[in-house]
Amino acid sequence: MSKTVTLRLDDKNYAQFRKLAKQDNRPLSNFIETAALRYIEEHGFVDEYEMTEIMENKELNRSIVNGLRDSKSGQGRFV
């Protein structure tokens, strides 16, 4: 089910979003939602190729497991 979110924008940003949404022939809310999702996809996650490399790197995964174990037991330090 869809959720409603209130977003406060200054006039300049509102006008910019409105203009871009109109150029893209979409409602303002859809434009903002799509832009936010694209940002998350580009900046928040690794792509499939990177994830495959990470998962196949046994030394890296061993180090992550050891670091997690040390963290849970209160050992080690953050640098």
C-alpha positions as CSV (number, residue, x, y, z in Angstrom):
1,M,0.0,0.0,0.0
2,S,1.3,3.5,-0.9
3,K,2.4,5.8,1.9
4,T,2.1,9.6,1.9
5,V,5.2,11.7,2.7
6,T,5.2,15.4,3.2
7,L,8.2,17.2,1.7
8,R,9.1,20.8,2.3
9,L,10.8,22.6,-0.6
10,D,11.8,26.1,-1.1
11,D,10.4,27.9,-4.1
12,K,13.5,27.6,-6.2
13,N,13.8,23.8,-5.7
14,Y,10.1,23.3,-6.2
15,A,10.2,25.2,-9.5
16,Q,13.2,23.1,-10.6
17,F,11.5,19.8,-9.8
18,R,8.2,20.9,-11.3
19,K,10.0,22.0,-14.5
20,L,11.9,18.7,-14.8
21,A,8.8,16.6,-14.1
22,K,6.9,18.5,-16.8
23,Q,9.7,17.9,-19.3
24,D,9.6,14.2,-18.4
25,N,5.8,14.2,-18.7
26,R,5.2,12.8,-15.2
27,P,3.6,14.0,-12.0
28,L,5.9,15.8,-9.5
29,S,5.6,13.1,-6.9
30,N,6.6,10.4,-9.4
31,F,9.5,12.4,-10.6
32,I,10.8,12.9,-7.0
33,E,10.3,9.2,-6.2
34,T,12.1,8.1,-9.4
35,A,15.0,10.5,-8.8
36,A,15.4,9.3,-5.2
37,L,15.4,5.6,-6.3
38,R,17.9,6.3,-9.0
39,Y,20.2,8.0,-6.5
40,I,20.0,5.1,-4.1
41,E,20.7,2.6,-6.9
42,E,23.7,4.6,-8.1
43,H,25.2,5.4,-4.7
44,G,23.8,3.1,-2.1
45,F,24.6,-0.4,-3.4
46,V,27.2,-2.2,-5.4
47,D,26.3,-3.6,-8.8
48,E,26.1,-7.3,-9.6
49,Y,29.7,-7.4,-10.9
50,E,31.1,-5.9,-7.8
51,M,29.1,-8.1,-5.5
52,T,30.3,-11.2,-7.4
53,E,33.9,-10.1,-6.9
54,I,33.3,-9.5,-3.2
55,M,31.6,-12.9,-2.7
56,E,34.4,-14.7,-4.5
57,N,37.2,-13.1,-2.6
58,K,37.8,-15.7,0.1
59,E,40.5,-13.6,2.0
60,L,38.2,-10.6,2.2
61,N,35.2,-12.7,3.4
62,R,37.4,-14.4,6.0
63,S,38.6,-11.0,7.2
64,I,35.0,-9.7,7.4
65,V,33.9,-12.8,9.4
66,N,36.9,-12.4,11.8
67,G,36.1,-8.7,12.2
68,L,32.5,-9.4,13.0
69,R,33.5,-12.0,15.5
70,D,36.0,-9.6,17.2
71,S,33.4,-6.8,17.2
72,K,30.8,-9.0,18.9
73,S,33.3,-10.1,21.6
74,G,34.4,-6.5,22.2
75,Q,37.9,-7.0,20.8
76,G,39.7,-4.8,18.3
77,R,39.3,-1.1,17.8
78,F,37.8,1.2,15.2
79,V,40.3,3.1,13.2
